[in-house]
């Protein structure tokens, strides 16, 4: 039994060698989504402003371009791995607003949030806020440069 447990433990420790890929893939995938979401919003600001107004979001004519820029710039930053914690925080907040406005009617019980993409995005952003960009990122290169 002891050798079986050691064998399993050794196999799990091999996963540590590919751990740097986890934040990289998280950043690349969610960054790509938000780069194009922001780009799409910027290209259709009139519609986005109207949608924000229909949701009761105050100052929709200012909020829509702000959110669009944060999404597009945040997507680029996450792909590059620069400012990862800051942009993850900002984007998580936009997703919280989306949950509380656009999707509030869809949430009857807590388990309903698991059916909404924005909630999953929030979880990925929380991972990036707490773990950072990872070793394969510009953030890491900047930290190494200034810690010499």
N, CA, C and O atoms as a GROMACS GRO file, in nm:
protein
  592
    1UNK      N    1   0.083  -0.120   0.000
    1UNK     CA    2   0.000   0.000   0.000
    1UNK      C    3   0.086   0.126   0.000
    1UNK      O    4   0.057   0.223  -0.069
    2UNK      N    5   0.195   0.122   0.079
    2UNK     CA    6   0.283   0.237   0.089
    2UNK      C    7   0.348   0.267  -0.046
    2UNK      O    8   0.361   0.383  -0.085
    3UNK      N    9   0.391   0.161  -0.117
    3UNK     CA   10   0.454   0.182  -0.248
    3UNK      C   11   0.353   0.237  -0.349
    3UNK      O   12   0.388   0.316  -0.436
    4UNK      N   13   0.228   0.194  -0.337
    4UNK     CA   14   0.123   0.245  -0.426
    4UNK      C   15   0.103   0.395  -0.404
    4UNK      O   16   0.092   0.471  -0.500
    5UNK      N   17   0.099   0.437  -0.279
    5UNK     CA   18   0.083   0.579  -0.246
    5UNK      C   19   0.202   0.659  -0.295
    5UNK      O   20   0.186   0.768  -0.349
    6UNK      N   21   0.323   0.606  -0.278
    6UNK     CA   22   0.443   0.674  -0.326
    6UNK      C   23   0.443   0.687  -0.478
    6UNK      O   24   0.482   0.790  -0.533
    7UNK      N   25   0.398   0.583  -0.547
    7UNK     CA   26   0.392   0.586  -0.693
    7UNK      C   27   0.294   0.694  -0.739
    7UNK      O   28   0.324   0.769  -0.832
    8UNK      N   29   0.180   0.703  -0.677
    8UNK     CA   30   0.081   0.806  -0.711
    8UNK      C   31   0.139   0.944  -0.682
    8UNK      O   32   0.126   1.036  -0.763
    9UNK      N   33   0.203   0.958  -0.567
    9UNK     CA   34   0.262   1.086  -0.529
    9UNK      C   35   0.369   1.129  -0.629
    9UNK      O   36   0.375   1.246  -0.666
   10UNK      N   37   0.454   1.036  -0.672
   10UNK     CA   38   0.558   1.068  -0.770
   10UNK      C   39   0.498   1.111  -0.904
   10UNK      O   40   0.549   1.201  -0.969
   11UNK      N   41   0.388   1.045  -0.944
   11UNK     CA   42   0.323   1.083  -1.069
   11UNK      C   43   0.263   1.223  -1.060
   11UNK      O   44   0.270   1.300  -1.155
   12UNK      N   45   0.204   1.255  -0.945
   12UNK     CA   46   0.149   1.390  -0.929
   12UNK      C   47   0.259   1.495  -0.927
   12UNK      O   48   0.239   1.606  -0.977
   13UNK      N   49   0.373   1.463  -0.871
   13UNK     CA   50   0.483   1.561  -0.868
   13UNK      C   51   0.534   1.590  -1.008
   13UNK      O   52   0.589   1.698  -1.032
   14UNK      N   53   0.517   1.497  -1.102
   14UNK     CA   54   0.554   1.522  -1.241
   14UNK      C   55   0.467   1.633  -1.302
   14UNK      O   56   0.510   1.702  -1.394
   15UNK      N   57   0.347   1.648  -1.250
   15UNK     CA   58   0.259   1.756  -1.299
   15UNK      C   59   0.317   1.893  -1.270
   15UNK      O   60   0.288   1.989  -1.341
   16UNK      N   61   0.400   1.903  -1.166
   16UNK     CA   62   0.462   2.032  -1.132
   16UNK      C   63   0.547   2.085  -1.247
   16UNK      O   64   0.564   2.207  -1.261
   17UNK      N   65   0.600   1.996  -1.329
   17UNK     CA   66   0.686   2.041  -1.439
   17UNK      C   67   0.606   2.117  -1.546
   17UNK      O   68   0.662   2.201  -1.616
   18UNK      N   69   0.478   2.087  -1.558
   18UNK     CA   70   0.397   2.158  -1.658
   18UNK      C   71   0.311   2.267  -1.595
   18UNK      O   72   0.232   2.331  -1.665
   19UNK      N   73   0.326   2.289  -1.464
   19UNK     CA   74   0.245   2.392  -1.398
   19UNK      C   75   0.257   2.530  -1.463
   19UNK      O   76   0.156   2.600  -1.470
   20UNK      N   77   0.375   2.574  -1.510
   20UNK     CA   78   0.383   2.707  -1.573
   20UNK      C   79   0.287   2.726  -1.691
   20UNK      O   80   0.255   2.839  -1.727
   21UNK      N   81   0.240   2.615  -1.750
   21UNK     CA   82   0.146   2.626  -1.861
   21UNK      C   83   0.005   2.662  -1.815
   21UNK      O   84  -0.074   2.714  -1.894
   22UNK      N   85  -0.028   2.635  -1.689
   22UNK     CA   86  -0.164   2.659  -1.640
   22UNK      C   87  -0.200   2.807  -1.645
   22UNK      O   88  -0.298   2.842  -1.711
   23UNK      N   89  -0.124   2.897  -1.580
   23UNK     CA   90  -0.160   3.039  -1.592
   23UNK      C   91  -0.144   3.091  -1.735
   23UNK      O   92  -0.217   3.181  -1.776
   24UNK      N   93  -0.049   3.036  -1.810
   24UNK     CA   94  -0.032   3.079  -1.949
   24UNK      C   95  -0.158   3.049  -2.029
   24UNK      O   96  -0.210   3.137  -2.098
   25UNK      N   97  -0.208   2.926  -2.021
   25UNK     CA   98  -0.329   2.889  -2.096
   25UNK      C   99  -0.450   2.966  -2.045
   25UNK      O  100  -0.537   3.004  -2.125
   26UNK      N  101  -0.459   2.989  -1.915
   26UNK     CA  102  -0.570   3.067  -1.860
   26UNK      C  103  -0.566   3.209  -1.918
   26UNK      O  104  -0.668   3.261  -1.962
   27UNK      N  105  -0.448   3.270  -1.917
   27UNK     CA  106  -0.433   3.407  -1.968
   27UNK      C  107  -0.463   3.414  -2.118
   27UNK      O  108  -0.535   3.503  -2.163
   28UNK      N  109  -0.406   3.321  -2.194
   28UNK     CA  110  -0.426   3.323  -2.339
   28UNK      C  111  -0.573   3.306  -2.377
   28UNK      O  112  -0.625   3.377  -2.463
   29UNK      N  113  -0.639   3.212  -2.312
   29UNK     CA  114  -0.779   3.184  -2.349
   29UNK      C  115  -0.873   3.298  -2.308
   29UNK      O  116  -0.954   3.343  -2.389
   30UNK      N  117  -0.862   3.343  -2.186
   30UNK     CA  118  -0.954   3.449  -2.142
   30UNK      C  119  -0.914   3.584  -2.202
   30UNK      O  120  -1.000   3.668  -2.227
   31UNK      N  121  -0.784   3.603  -2.225
   31UNK     CA  122  -0.739   3.724  -2.291
   31UNK      C  123  -0.794   3.735  -2.432
   31UNK      O  124  -0.837   3.842  -2.475
   32UNK      N  125  -0.793   3.623  -2.504
   32UNK     CA  126  -0.846   3.620  -2.640
   32UNK      C  127  -0.995   3.655  -2.641
   32UNK      O  128  -1.041   3.732  -2.725
   33UNK      N  129  -1.070   3.597  -2.548
   33UNK     CA  130  -1.214   3.624  -2.539
   33UNK      C  131  -1.238   3.773  -2.518
   33UNK      O  132  -1.322   3.832  -2.586
   34UNK      N  133  -1.166   3.834  -2.424
   34UNK     CA  134  -1.192   3.973  -2.391
   34UNK      C  135  -1.134   4.071  -2.492
   34UNK      O  136  -1.188   4.180  -2.509
   35UNK      N  137  -1.026   4.035  -2.558
   35UNK     CA  138  -0.974   4.118  -2.666
   35UNK      C  139  -1.083   4.139  -2.772
   35UNK      O  140  -1.111   4.252  -2.813
   36UNK      N  141  -1.145   4.030  -2.814
   36UNK     CA  142  -1.245   4.038  -2.920
   36UNK      C  143  -1.379   4.088  -2.870
   36UNK      O  144  -1.454   4.150  -2.946
   37UNK      N  145  -1.412   4.064  -2.744
   37UNK     CA  146  -1.536   4.120  -2.688
   37UNK      C  147  -1.526   4.272  -2.684
   37UNK      O  148  -1.620   4.342  -2.721
   38UNK      N  149  -1.413   4.323  -2.638
   38UNK     CA  150  -1.392   4.467  -2.633
   38UNK      C  151  -1.390   4.529  -2.771
   38UNK      O  152  -1.448   4.635  -2.793
   39UNK      N  153  -1.323   4.463  -2.864
   39UNK     CA  154  -1.317   4.510  -3.003
   39UNK      C  155  -1.458   4.519  -3.062
   39UNK      O  156  -1.492   4.616  -3.129
   40UNK      N  157  -1.538   4.417  -3.038
   40UNK     CA  158  -1.676   4.415  -3.087
   40UNK      C  159  -1.759   4.527  -3.027
   40UNK      O  160  -1.839   4.590  -3.097
   41UNK      N  161  -1.740   4.553  -2.900
   41UNK     CA  162  -1.814   4.663  -2.835
   41UNK      C  163  -1.772   4.798  -2.892
   41UNK      O  164  -1.857   4.884  -2.917
   42UNK      N  165  -1.642   4.816  -2.914
   42UNK     CA  166  -1.594   4.943  -2.970
   42UNK      C  167  -1.652   4.966  -3.110
   42UNK      O  168  -1.679   5.080  -3.148
   43UNK      N  169  -1.670   4.860  -3.185
   43UNK     CA  170  -1.725   4.871  -3.320
   43UNK      C  171  -1.874   4.893  -3.324
   43UNK      O  172  -1.929   4.928  -3.429
   44UNK      N  173  -1.941   4.874  -3.212
   44UNK     CA  174  -2.088   4.888  -3.205
   44UNK      C  175  -2.129   4.967  -3.082
   44UNK      O  176  -2.221   4.928  -3.011
   45UNK      N  177  -2.060   5.077  -3.057
   45UNK     CA  178  -2.084   5.152  -2.933
   45UNK      C  179  -2.229   5.197  -2.918
   45UNK      O  180  -2.283   5.195  -2.808
   46UNK      N  181  -2.292   5.237  -3.026
   46UNK     CA  182  -2.432   5.281  -3.018
   46UNK      C  183  -2.523   5.173  -2.963
   46UNK      O  184  -2.607   5.200  -2.877
   47UNK      N  185  -2.505   5.052  -3.013
   47UNK     CA  186  -2.585   4.939  -2.964
   47UNK      C  187  -2.551   4.906  -2.819
   47UNK      O  188  -2.640   4.876  -2.739
   48UNK      N  189  -2.423   4.911  -2.785
   48UNK     CA  190  -2.380   4.879  -2.649
   48UNK      C  191  -2.435   4.983  -2.551
   48UNK      O  192  -2.482   4.948  -2.443
   49UNK      N  193  -2.430   5.109  -2.589
   49UNK     CA  194  -2.485   5.215  -2.503
   49UNK      C  195  -2.634   5.191  -2.481
   49UNK      O  196  -2.683   5.200  -2.369
   50UNK      N  197  -2.706   5.160  -2.589
   50UNK     CA  198  -2.849   5.131  -2.577
   50UNK      C  199  -2.876   5.012  -2.486
   50UNK      O  200  -2.969   5.014  -2.406
   51UNK      N  201  -2.794   4.909  -2.499
   51UNK     CA  202  -2.810   4.790  -2.415
   51UNK      C  203  -2.782   4.823  -2.268
   51UNK      O  204  -2.857   4.782  -2.180
   52UNK      N  205  -2.676   4.898  -2.244
   52UNK     CA  206  -2.644   4.939  -2.107
   52UNK      C  207  -2.758   5.023  -2.048
   52UNK      O  208  -2.793   5.006  -1.931
   53UNK      N  209  -2.813   5.112  -2.128
   53UNK     CA  210  -2.926   5.194  -2.081
   53UNK      C  211  -3.046   5.106  -2.047
   53UNK      O  212  -3.115   5.130  -1.948
   54UNK      N  213  -3.071   5.003  -2.131
   54UNK     CA  214  -3.185   4.914  -2.105
   54UNK      C  215  -3.167   4.834  -1.976
   54UNK      O  216  -3.264   4.791  -1.914
   55UNK      N  217  -3.042   4.815  -1.936
   55UNK     CA  218  -3.012   4.744  -1.811
   55UNK      C  219  -3.016   4.837  -1.690
   55UNK      O  220  -3.007   4.792  -1.576
   56UNK      N  221  -3.028   4.967  -1.716
   56UNK     CA  222  -3.030   5.063  -1.606
   56UNK      C  223  -2.892   5.100  -1.556
   56UNK      O  224  -2.879   5.150  -1.444
   57UNK      N  225  -2.790   5.076  -1.635
   57UNK     CA  226  -2.653   5.111  -1.594
   57UNK      C  227  -2.638   5.262  -1.607
   57UNK      O  228  -2.659   5.317  -1.715
   58UNK      N  229  -2.600   5.330  -1.499
   58UNK     CA  230  -2.589   5.476  -1.504
   58UNK      C  231  -2.473   5.520  -1.595
   58UNK      O  232  -2.373   5.450  -1.610
   59UNK      N  233  -2.490   5.639  -1.654
   59UNK     CA  234  -2.387   5.697  -1.741
   59UNK      C  235  -2.344   5.600  -1.851
   59UNK      O  236  -2.225   5.584  -1.878
   60UNK      N  237  -2.442   5.537  -1.914
   60UNK     CA  238  -2.415   5.434  -2.014
   60UNK      C  239  -2.326   5.486  -2.128
   60UNK      O  240  -2.243   5.412  -2.180
   61UNK      N  241  -2.343   5.612  -2.165
   61UNK     CA  242  -2.264   5.667  -2.275
   61UNK      C  243  -2.116   5.681  -2.238
   61UNK      O  244  -2.030   5.689  -2.327
   62UNK      N  245  -2.085   5.685  -2.109
   62UNK     CA  246  -1.946   5.687  -2.064
   62UNK      C  247  -1.898   5.546  -2.029
   62UNK      O  248  -1.783   5.510  -2.054
   63UNK      N  249  -1.988   5.468  -1.970
   63UNK     CA  250  -1.951   5.333  -1.926
   63UNK      C  251  -1.921   5.239  -2.043
   63UNK      O  252  -1.827   5.160  -2.037
   64UNK      N  253  -2.000   5.248  -2.150
   64UNK     CA  254  -1.984   5.154  -2.262
   64UNK      C  255  -1.845   5.164  -2.326
   64UNK      O  256  -1.779   5.061  -2.340
   65UNK      N  257  -1.797   5.285  -2.363
   65UNK     CA  258  -1.662   5.288  -2.420
   65UNK      C  259  -1.554   5.252  -2.318
   65UNK      O  260  -1.452   5.193  -2.353
   66UNK      N  261  -1.578   5.286  -2.190
   66UNK     CA  262  -1.482   5.251  -2.086
   66UNK      C  263  -1.469   5.099  -2.074
   66UNK      O  264  -1.359   5.045  -2.072
   67UNK      N  265  -1.582   5.032  -2.066
   67UNK     CA  266  -1.582   4.885  -2.055
   67UNK      C  267  -1.521   4.822  -2.179
   67UNK      O  268  -1.443   4.728  -2.169
   68UNK      N  269  -1.556   4.875  -2.296
   68UNK     CA  270  -1.501   4.822  -2.421
   68UNK      C  271  -1.348   4.833  -2.423
   68UNK      O  272  -1.279   4.739  -2.461
   69UNK      N  273  -1.297   4.948  -2.382
   69UNK     CA  274  -1.152   4.968  -2.379
   69UNK      C  275  -1.084   4.879  -2.275
   69UNK      O  276  -0.979   4.822  -2.301
   70UNK      N  277  -1.146   4.868  -2.158
   70UNK     CA  278  -1.090   4.781  -2.053
   70UNK      C  279  -1.086   4.636  -2.103
   70UNK      O  280  -0.987   4.566  -2.082
   71UNK      N  281  -1.193   4.593  -2.169
   71UNK     CA  282  -1.196   4.455  -2.219
   71UNK      C  283  -1.091   4.433  -2.327
   71UNK      O  284  -1.019   4.333  -2.323
   72UNK      N  285  -1.080   4.526  -2.422
   72UNK     CA  286  -0.983   4.507  -2.530
   72UNK      C  287  -0.839   4.519  -2.479
   72UNK      O  288  -0.755   4.433  -2.507
   73UNK      N  289  -0.811   4.625  -2.403
   73UNK     CA  290  -0.675   4.643  -2.350
   73UNK      C  291  -0.642   4.532  -2.250
   73UNK      O  292  -0.529   4.483  -2.247
   74UNK      N  293  -0.740   4.494  -2.168
   74UNK     CA  294  -0.719   4.387  -2.072
   74UNK      C  295  -0.691   4.255  -2.141
   74UNK      O  296  -0.606   4.178  -2.096
   75UNK      N  297  -0.761   4.229  -2.252
   75UNK     CA  298  -0.736   4.107  -2.329
   75UNK      C  299  -0.594   4.103  -2.381
   75UNK      O  300  -0.526   4.001  -2.372
   76UNK      N  301  -0.548   4.216  -2.437
   76UNK     CA  302  -0.411   4.223  -2.489
   76UNK      C  303  -0.311   4.204  -2.374
   76UNK      O  304  -0.214   4.129  -2.387
   77UNK      N  305  -0.336   4.272  -2.263
   77UNK     CA  306  -0.244   4.263  -2.148
   77UNK      C  307  -0.237   4.120  -2.094
   77UNK      O  308  -0.129   4.072  -2.060
   78UNK      N  309  -0.352   4.053  -2.087
   78UNK     CA  310  -0.351   3.915  -2.036
   78UNK      C  311  -0.278   3.822  -2.132
   78UNK      O  312  -0.205   3.733  -2.088
   79UNK      N  313  -0.296   3.841  -2.261
   79UNK     CA  314  -0.225   3.758  -2.358
   79UNK      C  315  -0.075   3.774  -2.341
   79UNK      O  316   0.000   3.677  -2.345
   80UNK      N  317  -0.031   3.899  -2.323
   80UNK     CA  318   0.111   3.926  -2.305
   80UNK      C  319   0.161   3.893  -2.164
   80UNK      O  320   0.280   3.872  -2.143
   81UNK      N  321   0.070   3.887  -2.070
   81UNK     CA  322   0.108   3.861  -1.931
   81UNK      C  323   0.168   3.983  -1.865
   81UNK      O  324   0.264   3.972  -1.788
   82UNK      N  325   0.112   4.099  -1.892
   82UNK     CA  326   0.160   4.223  -1.830
   82UNK      C  327   0.042   4.291  -1.760
   82UNK      O  328  -0.065   4.307  -1.818
   83UNK      N  329   0.063   4.329  -1.635
   83UNK     CA  330  -0.046   4.389  -1.557
   83UNK      C  331  -0.157   4.289  -1.530
   83UNK      O  332  -0.274   4.327  -1.519
   84UNK      N  333  -0.121   4.164  -1.520
   84UNK     CA  334  -0.220   4.056  -1.511
   84UNK      C  335  -0.313   4.071  -1.392
   84UNK      O  336  -0.434   4.058  -1.407
   85UNK      N  337  -0.259   4.098  -1.276
   85UNK     CA  338  -0.345   4.109  -1.158
   85UNK      C  339  -0.437   4.230  -1.168
   85UNK      O  340  -0.555   4.220  -1.134
   86UNK      N  341  -0.386   4.343  -1.214
   86UNK     CA  342  -0.467   4.464  -1.227
   86UNK      C  343  -0.580   4.442  -1.327
   86UNK      O  344  -0.696   4.469  -1.295
   87UNK      N  345  -0.547   4.395  -1.446
   87UNK     CA  346  -0.651   4.376  -1.548
   87UNK      C  347  -0.749   4.265  -1.509
   87UNK      O  348  -0.867   4.273  -1.541
   88UNK      N  349  -0.701   4.162  -1.441
   88UNK     CA  350  -0.792   4.057  -1.394
   88UNK      C  351  -0.892   4.114  -1.294
   88UNK      O  352  -1.010   4.078  -1.295
   89UNK      N  353  -0.844   4.202  -1.206
   89UNK     CA  354  -0.932   4.266  -1.109
   89UNK      C  355  -1.036   4.353  -1.180
   89UNK      O  356  -1.155   4.345  -1.149
   90UNK      N  357  -0.992   4.434  -1.275
   90UNK     CA  358  -1.085   4.522  -1.348
   90UNK      C  359  -1.188   4.441  -1.427
   90UNK      O  360  -1.307   4.472  -1.424
   91UNK      N  361  -1.142   4.338  -1.496
   91UNK     CA  362  -1.232   4.257  -1.576
   91UNK      C  363  -1.327   4.174  -1.489
   91UNK      O  364  -1.442   4.153  -1.526
   92UNK      N  365  -1.279   4.128  -1.374
   92UNK     CA  366  -1.367   4.055  -1.282
   92UNK      C  367  -1.481   4.147  -1.236
   92UNK      O  368  -1.595   4.103  -1.224
   93UNK      N  369  -1.448   4.271  -1.212
   93UNK     CA  370  -1.552   4.366  -1.170
   93UNK      C  371  -1.654   4.391  -1.280
   93UNK      O  372  -1.773   4.405  -1.251
   94UNK      N  373  -1.610   4.398  -1.406
   94UNK     CA  374  -1.708   4.414  -1.514
   94UNK      C  375  -1.799   4.292  -1.523
   94UNK      O  376  -1.916   4.304  -1.557
   95UNK      N  377  -1.744   4.175  -1.493
   95UNK     CA  378  -1.825   4.053  -1.497
   95UNK      C  379  -1.924   4.047  -1.380
   95UNK      O  380  -2.034   3.994  -1.393
   96UNK      N  381  -1.884   4.102  -1.266
   96UNK     CA  382  -1.977   4.109  -1.152
   96UNK      C  383  -2.094   4.200  -1.188
   96UNK      O  384  -2.209   4.168  -1.158
   97UNK      N  385  -2.064   4.313  -1.251
   97UNK     CA  386  -2.171   4.404  -1.296
   97UNK      C  387  -2.260   4.333  -1.397
   97UNK      O  388  -2.383   4.346  -1.392
   98UNK      N  389  -2.201   4.258  -1.489
   98UNK     CA  390  -2.280   4.183  -1.587
   98UNK      C  391  -2.373   4.083  -1.518
   98UNK      O  392  -2.489   4.069  -1.557
   99UNK      N  393  -2.322   4.013  -1.418
   99UNK     CA  394  -2.406   3.918  -1.343
   99UNK      C  395  -2.522   3.988  -1.274
   99UNK      O  396  -2.635   3.940  -1.275
  100UNK      N  397  -2.492   4.103  -1.215
  100UNK     CA  398  -2.594   4.174  -1.137
  100UNK      C  399  -2.692   4.254  -1.222
  100UNK      O  400  -2.793   4.300  -1.171
  101UNK      N  401  -2.663   4.270  -1.350
  101UNK     CA  402  -2.754   4.346  -1.437
  101UNK      C  403  -2.812   4.256  -1.545
  101UNK      O  404  -2.932   4.227  -1.545
  102UNK      N  405  -2.728   4.212  -1.637
  102UNK     CA  406  -2.776   4.137  -1.753
  102UNK      C  407  -2.827   3.997  -1.718
  102UNK      O  408  -2.912   3.943  -1.788
  103UNK      N  409  -2.775   3.937  -1.610
  103UNK     CA  410  -2.810   3.798  -1.580
  103UNK      C  411  -2.884   3.778  -1.448
  103UNK      O  412  -2.910   3.665  -1.409
  104UNK      N  413  -2.917   3.885  -1.381
  104UNK     CA  414  -2.981   3.871  -1.249
  104UNK      C  415  -3.113   3.794  -1.257
  104UNK      O  416  -3.149   3.721  -1.165
  105UNK      N  417  -3.184   3.810  -1.368
  105UNK     CA  418  -3.312   3.739  -1.385
  105UNK      C  419  -3.292   3.589  -1.403
  105UNK      O  420  -3.383   3.510  -1.376
  106UNK      N  421  -3.171   3.549  -1.448
  106UNK     CA  422  -3.143   3.407  -1.472
  106UNK      C  423  -3.104   3.333  -1.344
  106UNK      O  424  -3.096   3.210  -1.344
  107UNK      N  425  -3.080   3.407  -1.236
  107UNK     CA  426  -3.032   3.345  -1.113
  107UNK      C  427  -3.146   3.336  -1.012
  107UNK      O  428  -3.186   3.436  -0.950
  108UNK      N  429  -3.198   3.216  -0.996
  108UNK     CA  430  -3.305   3.192  -0.898
  108UNK      C  431  -3.248   3.130  -0.771
  108UNK      O  432  -3.288   3.164  -0.660
  109UNK      N  433  -3.154   3.037  -0.790
  109UNK     CA  434  -3.083   2.974  -0.679
  109UNK      C  435  -2.934   2.983  -0.709
  109UNK      O  436  -2.895   3.003  -0.824
  110UNK      N  437  -2.851   2.967  -0.606
  110UNK     CA  438  -2.706   2.986  -0.624
  110UNK      C  439  -2.649   2.900  -0.736
  110UNK      O  440  -2.563   2.945  -0.810
  111UNK      N  441  -2.696   2.777  -0.748
  111UNK     CA  442  -2.639   2.687  -0.849
  111UNK      C  443  -2.661   2.739  -0.991
  111UNK      O  444  -2.594   2.693  -1.084
  112UNK      N  445  -2.753   2.832  -1.011
  112UNK     CA  446  -2.775   2.889  -1.143
  112UNK      C  447  -2.654   2.966  -1.195
  112UNK      O  448  -2.636   2.978  -1.316
  113UNK      N  449  -2.570   3.019  -1.105
  113UNK     CA  450  -2.454   3.097  -1.151
  113UNK      C  451  -2.356   3.010  -1.230
  113UNK      O  452  -2.281   3.062  -1.313
  114UNK      N  453  -2.357   2.879  -1.206
  114UNK     CA  454  -2.265   2.790  -1.276
  114UNK      C  455  -2.302   2.772  -1.423
  114UNK      O  456  -2.223   2.718  -1.500
  115UNK      N  457  -2.419   2.817  -1.461
  115UNK     CA  458  -2.464   2.807  -1.600
  115UNK      C  459  -2.431   2.935  -1.678
  115UNK      O  460  -2.460   2.944  -1.797
  116UNK      N  461  -2.372   3.032  -1.612
  116UNK     CA  462  -2.348   3.163  -1.674
  116UNK      C  463  -2.197   3.181  -1.694
  116UNK      O  464  -2.118   3.169  -1.601
  117UNK      N  465  -2.159   3.210  -1.819
  117UNK     CA  466  -2.017   3.224  -1.853
  117UNK      C  467  -1.946   3.327  -1.766
  117UNK      O  468  -1.832   3.307  -1.726
  118UNK      N  469  -2.013   3.436  -1.738
  118UNK     CA  470  -1.949   3.543  -1.661
  118UNK      C  471  -1.899   3.494  -1.525
  118UNK      O  472  -1.797   3.542  -1.476
  119UNK      N  473  -1.970   3.402  -1.465
  119UNK     CA  474  -1.927   3.348  -1.336
  119UNK      C  475  -1.798   3.267  -1.354
  119UNK      O  476  -1.707   3.277  -1.271
  120UNK      N  477  -1.790   3.190  -1.459
  120UNK     CA  478  -1.668   3.112  -1.486
  120UNK      C  479  -1.552   3.208  -1.513
  120UNK      O  480  -1.440   3.184  -1.467
  121UNK      N  481  -1.578   3.316  -1.588
  121UNK     CA  482  -1.473   3.416  -1.611
  121UNK      C  483  -1.424   3.473  -1.479
  121UNK      O  484  -1.304   3.492  -1.460
  122UNK      N  485  -1.516   3.501  -1.388
  122UNK     CA  486  -1.477   3.554  -1.256
  122UNK      C  487  -1.384   3.456  -1.185
  122UNK      O  488  -1.286   3.498  -1.124
  123UNK      N  489  -1.413   3.328  -1.193
  123UNK     CA  490  -1.327   3.228  -1.129
  123UNK      C  491  -1.187   3.228  -1.190
  123UNK      O  492  -1.088   3.218  -1.117
  124UNK      N  493  -1.179   3.238  -1.322
  124UNK     CA  494  -1.047   3.243  -1.387
  124UNK      C  495  -0.974   3.370  -1.345
  124UNK      O  496  -0.854   3.366  -1.317
  125UNK      N  497  -1.046   3.482  -1.340
  125UNK     CA  498  -0.982   3.608  -1.297
  125UNK      C  499  -0.934   3.599  -1.152
  125UNK      O  500  -0.828   3.651  -1.119
  126UNK      N  501  -1.010   3.534  -1.066
  126UNK     CA  502  -0.966   3.516  -0.927
  126UNK      C  503  -0.838   3.434  -0.922
  126UNK      O  504  -0.747   3.467  -0.846
  127UNK      N  505  -0.830   3.329  -1.002
  127UNK     CA  506  -0.707   3.250  -1.010
  127UNK      C  507  -0.590   3.340  -1.049
  127UNK      O  508  -0.484   3.334  -0.986
  128UNK      N  509  -0.608   3.422  -1.152
  128UNK     CA  510  -0.500   3.508  -1.200
  128UNK      C  511  -0.467   3.618  -1.100
  128UNK      O  512  -0.351   3.658  -1.089
  129UNK      N  513  -0.566   3.667  -1.027
  129UNK     CA  514  -0.540   3.770  -0.926
  129UNK      C  515  -0.452   3.712  -0.815
  129UNK      O  516  -0.356   3.776  -0.772
  130UNK      N  517  -0.484   3.592  -0.770
  130UNK     CA  518  -0.411   3.534  -0.658
  130UNK      C  519  -0.280   3.466  -0.698
  130UNK      O  520  -0.184   3.468  -0.621
  131UNK      N  521  -0.274   3.406  -0.817
  131UNK     CA  522  -0.153   3.335  -0.859
  131UNK      C  523  -0.063   3.419  -0.949
  131UNK      O  524   0.055   3.389  -0.964
  132UNK      N  525  -0.118   3.522  -1.009
  132UNK     CA  526  -0.039   3.606  -1.099
  132UNK      C  527  -0.028   3.546  -1.238
  132UNK      O  528  -0.091   3.446  -1.269
  133UNK      N  529   0.055   3.610  -1.320
  133UNK     CA  530   0.067   3.574  -1.461
  133UNK      C  531   0.144   3.444  -1.484
  133UNK      O  532   0.130   3.382  -1.589
  134UNK      N  533   0.223   3.403  -1.387
  134UNK     CA  534   0.304   3.284  -1.403
  134UNK      C  535   0.442   3.316  -1.459
  134UNK      O  536   0.473   3.431  -1.488
  135UNK      N  537   0.522   3.212  -1.473
  135UNK     CA  538   0.662   3.232  -1.512
  135UNK      C  539   0.678   3.264  -1.660
  135UNK      O  540   0.780   3.320  -1.700
  136UNK      N  541   0.579   3.229  -1.742
  136UNK     CA  542   0.586   3.257  -1.886
  136UNK      C  543   0.504   3.383  -1.912
  136UNK      O  544   0.392   3.375  -1.963
  137UNK      N  545   0.562   3.499  -1.878
  137UNK     CA  546   0.488   3.624  -1.890
  137UNK      C  547   0.583   3.744  -1.888
  137UNK      O  548   0.697   3.733  -1.842
  138UNK      N  549   0.535   3.855  -1.937
  138UNK     CA  550   0.611   3.979  -1.926
  138UNK      C  551   0.620   4.025  -1.781
  138UNK      O  552   0.722   4.080  -1.740
  139UNK      N  553   0.514   4.002  -1.705
  139UNK     CA  554   0.519   4.036  -1.562
  139UNK      C  555   0.641   3.972  -1.496
  139UNK      O  556   0.713   4.037  -1.420
  140UNK      N  557   0.663   3.845  -1.524
  140UNK     CA  558   0.775   3.772  -1.465
  140UNK      C  559   0.909   3.829  -1.511
  140UNK      O  560   1.002   3.842  -1.432
  141UNK      N  561   0.919   3.863  -1.640
  141UNK     CA  562   1.043   3.922  -1.690
  141UNK      C  563   1.072   4.057  -1.624
  141UNK      O  564   1.186   4.087  -1.590
  142UNK      N  565   0.968   4.136  -1.606
  142UNK     CA  566   0.983   4.267  -1.541
  142UNK      C  567   1.028   4.250  -1.396
  142UNK      O  568   1.118   4.320  -1.350
  143UNK      N  569   0.965   4.158  -1.326
  143UNK     CA  570   1.003   4.133  -1.186
  143UNK      C  571   1.148   4.088  -1.177
  143UNK      O  572   1.223   4.135  -1.092
  144UNK      N  573   1.188   3.996  -1.267
  144UNK     CA  574   1.327   3.948  -1.265
  144UNK      C  575   1.424   4.061  -1.293
  144UNK      O  576   1.530   4.069  -1.230
  145UNK      N  577   1.390   4.149  -1.387
  145UNK     CA  578   1.479   4.260  -1.424
  145UNK      C  579   1.500   4.355  -1.306
  145UNK      O  580   1.612   4.399  -1.281
  146UNK      N  581   1.392   4.386  -1.234
  146UNK     CA  582   1.402   4.484  -1.127
  146UNK      C  583   1.443   4.424  -0.993
  146UNK      O  584   1.468   4.499  -0.899
  147UNK      N  585   1.450   4.294  -0.983
  147UNK     CA  586   1.494   4.229  -0.859
  147UNK      C  587   1.641   4.193  -0.862
  147UNK      O  588   1.690   4.127  -0.770
  148UNK      N  589   1.711   4.234  -0.966
  148UNK     CA  590   1.856   4.204  -0.973
  148UNK      C  591   1.935   4.293  -0.884
  148UNK      O  592   2.057   4.282  -0.878
   0.00000   0.00000   0.00000
